[in-house]
Amino acid sequence: MIDIKKVRADFPILKRKINGKPLVYLDNAATSQKPQVVIDSLVDYYTNYNANIHRGVHTLSQLATDAFEQARIKIQKHFNTKHNYEIIITSGTTDSINLVATSFTQFLQKGDEIIISAMEHHSNIVPWQMLCQRTGAILKVIPINENGELILEEYDNLLSNKTKLVFVNHVSNALGTINPIKKIIDKAHKFGASVLIDGAQSSPHIKPDLQALDVDFYVASAHKLCGPTGVGILYGKEALLNKLPPYQGGGEMIKQVTFEKTTYADLPYKFEAGTPNIAGVIAFGVALDYLNELGFDNIAAYENELLVYATKKLLQIEGLKIYGTAKNKTSVISFNIANIHPYDIGTIIDKLGIEVRTGHHCAQPIMDFYKIPGTVRASFSFYNTFKEIDLLVDALQKAKAMLS
Ligand SMILES: *Cc1c(COP(=O)(O)O)cnc(C)c1O
């Protein structure tokens, strides 16, 4: 069970006002708020043991290195990977995807095929298009139905011996749809293709078991999981990571450098050139501890209650249409009211303290599919309340009266 009073007290930002009204933060799909323990962890690092890692023999460097590597182990345990060195620290989901897409270049040939889905975030479309331009590989897209679900029969038709890579998000940030990733992974493996799952939107709600999924690559961002910005992870199976060449050259990622030849460090350092966001990685470990203490089952159950309640209340507004009505959803609701532009709604309800996202949500192909310019998106986290949903609905009624 989520003790909502106690949880809300953990997040200092929830006490602030926006335009004189209490903050109602409903943009959790863009980034989550941070509990005090995570903020304290950042301050503690810079106050007490700030030093560069993996380099010095001095005490501070060792303290920082230990804390950094402890965080990697927390990440490994959380996602249940076999080895801690299969967790590569990056600057975020986008960075992780670009790493894989760039490193794969030499393994693709003209005519090879890459499959993505029609509900991807731009960060899971553009790097693959660039990879196709470099290699002559062809991008294929799994279509969606009106409910915003992948059409799996079409996926079956796209798979062939030419398929080398499959990239799908676990949860769509624009629609909230939870995709059947185990099925998608198993089908791809029958054709020898590698699968990357974008967990940026699912990881705040669903704790995945990466070994049980048998996924080849998995990516996520700390900032959507109550952690700091500028930290992400790339999980890759050991054999695949060993096969891929480094993404960036620099310090930290080498064994030996001469002007004739450089040998690369072992995993994970081969992919970690330069000084990482040390404080952020340590604080991400603290964020995972915080979430695990609440329990992902509790988080998912409470967020589902919020989703059900909000869906029911929102549909009572005349002219409101929800985009993304999949059976299996996380607490993301994209909608429009009659022909009112989403931007106008967002601007008015912000005056009432309510923070939602408006626009295409970095998923323009989905908006094209529904033939709309964008949506209003309210996304709920375990620190939101039923009362906040009522405030959202009241604010939308006011906005609608003003704009129609
Ligand atoms: C947020 C998000 C991304 C991008 O994450 P960044 O942290 O901006 O790199 C990618 N995919 C999905 C599904 C997302 O929700």
The ligand as a Gaussian input file, in Angstrom:
#p B3LYP/6-31G(d) Opt

LIG

0 1
 C       11.547000       9.923000     -22.297000
 C       11.631000       8.902000     -23.337000
 C       12.766000       8.778000     -24.161000
 C       13.904000       9.748000     -24.120000
 O       14.538000       9.785000     -22.895000
 P       15.666000      10.895000     -22.619000
 O       15.832000      10.815000     -21.136000
 O       15.125000      12.207000     -23.075000
 O       16.880000      10.493000     -23.366000
 C       12.792000       7.744000     -25.063000
 N       11.781000       6.866000     -25.170000
 C       10.666000       6.952000     -24.405000
 C        9.587000       5.943000     -24.561000
 C       10.564000       7.974000     -23.463000
 O        9.464000       8.053000     -22.708000

